[in-house]
């Protein structure tokens, strides 16, 4: 059978597979082919992309569960075979879901106008009792009312994010008072039909709140409300009374939950102080000041440990393990948030835990109830981007921007996604829109800087990074961005300047990052002993940071250095110790760096222990989504490589690179090593170069392997008789490690070959 006929044969089987018309032998033939044929695998992945927009209700989950039990139950299929067939299983599951539930999402203009006649913008209240609004009562009254009225089914409430964006456009900023003229302009900018403006007064210890609902087009007052506190009342009770009056004046229906008498405190917090810190945190979060946002969310939950949405925001700002722990807290108190927020929490929790299908399904349920929810489309875009399904990501993010052209988070993500597919014209155009909408937000300049970096326009990217830092001199994101750009350019003096600022920050996670990055510099300069000294002197800081949710990268980097120095047993001891630390602080986290432990065990010849680890890892990964399956294949490839079984090593590591989606540097490096050892130098070059020129920071964490990759590339091109490329990479290797401490024979070999090729030894940094 020719290759062309073979592809046609299997493609014709796809739909028969969907309909359950293949017998056992045919089904097994197709599954095995999908694990071996990139062309068919890519085509069926495209079919998968279309099905990712589906909503999974109980019936579908039951069907999928039945399918899964068939895969798990057959004794004829070994565990190894199950793991290798997982990608095909996942794809077919999606296809069956699509057949069983033919969901359809229409992105037609005007679909968002479900309750447009009652679209209401709630403006920050004027605090006449405290004109400077020092306690933020005016802001909190407005935000609490937004939360309370958002529970209603027959009204659209302009979101806090949209009001924030529009306020920035009108240069209202954090003004304590907004004139009615400005308020009406805010209403127009947010496409509101009505605005609600209010005043807070205080007399003899009692609080009085007057509000008016104003028609945006005519400026006429449609209705007025007044509530006055009596003994024991607070802002939450005042908001509840206002909500009742507004519902009556606008003739609103019952909320989706049917619980019209639910207090706003029950879906936010009963503590005014906790809510104040929460709102300050949200403000910082919207401005892209993540460290300050985190500090205020922490204060909020310290006062009210049941504040679900504060935990939700914290889960975005914490280290990976702490993030999972924090979102679990949000799930624990999910009954303390509004019905829309519950979908957000459940969806994000599923995503953090690797359950991407569930994450998308939860968000699609929100879209079903609220077809104009821009945040839902925004998250659907991000979920698809990280799968990675960039065309789907663009589709959803574009929908979010269509609903709200001023929605800056979606604009930022959309610009980034266009940059990732190499469409820099559209990416930069959208990034400039973001900057125009949020000129004081550091993140707007960083969004453009990242695109310029992807395009290789580093000098312009640096200008964007420095502008972001001017907007917030403490911005970790801006500091990190500038560090990355200068490291790409080998400008280590400038790198050190910014890292020292990070290492002196009051936030422990920022300090930990600064100290960790400072160890990259001696590695890139070839001084491995100095790097170890720096890492080991920071052990106390490192332990404290791990308790706060940081990954123990310090330990992993130390292990990699010891492995390079030939002390593999010590490297393994470090990783086993790290595993115990993780279990101490995060007992629910089952995966650390098993795949690297497997690699170290294999390099020590402890193949039985390595295989046991691999089996354990596979059992854990069975409940994870497709992208995490790369860890199993990496471990299997590492065992095969140590056994000099290069064919198996290449097969497993190639699967790891394809499944990981992001083509992680260390996975590509190991694949390159396998090809190199097998004498397949063309393939080795392709694997090494796949990520060696990337503009992400992860390759610098693997600085030891980055330097070695330069050597392998030099020798690979040398053996392929490609002189210029061989000289280039031998020179890069010697630039970084020409004066390595301690010395390695590879340096002498590189110098000899460089000289033989007519190259000049570079001056080391």
Helices and strands as residue ranges (DSSP letters): H 3-18, H 24-36, H 38-51, H 58-73, H 79-100, G 116-118, E 120-122, E 126-127, H 137-149, H 160-169, H 180-189, E 194-203, E 206-215, E 221-228, H 235-250, G 264-267, H 272-286, H 290-303, H 308-317, H 320-332, G 334-336, H 339-352, H 356-369, H 374-387, H 390-403, H 408-420, H 424-437, H 442-454, H 458-471, H 476-488, H 492-503, H 508-524, H 528-537, H 539-547, H 553-564, H 568-585, H 594-603, H 607-621, G 626-629, H 630-642, H 646-660, H 665-677, H 681-692, H 698-701, H 703-719, H 723-737, H 745-756
